[in-house]
Amino acid sequence: MYCIIVQTRLKPGSRERFLAAMLPNAEASVREEPGCHAFDVIEDRDTPDLIHLYEIYTDQQALAAHKATPHYAACRAIVNELIAEQQVIRADVLATSPRA
């Protein structure tokens, strides 16, 4: 499986608008995309304007399919202007924790 970890530093005062767009995107991704296995939105405890996205896909093609969805496009239309800085780690998943 393929994973991306996206570290996003938000512009000051944009946290609520970012989450209002990103949380529905994350939910729709897992619910509607067979190739999306996880999409976690994580907030740094010490720096609330630092958000991490942890996404697992079947493969790189599933990530490409994700980027072609209406919910992705709607989210990006809102969040792009809220981002001060963003970094992406691309990785292969070696193991995942089983569901409880």
Salt bridges, closest charged atoms under 4 A:
GLU16 OE2 - ARG15 NH1 2.16
GLU32 OE2 - ARG31 NH2 2.96
GLU32 OE1 - HIS71 ND1 3.65
GLU33 OE2 - HIS66 ND1 2.90
GLU33 OE2 - HIS71 NE2 2.62
GLU43 OE2 - ARG15 NE 2.31
GLU81 OE2 - ARG17 NH1 3.93
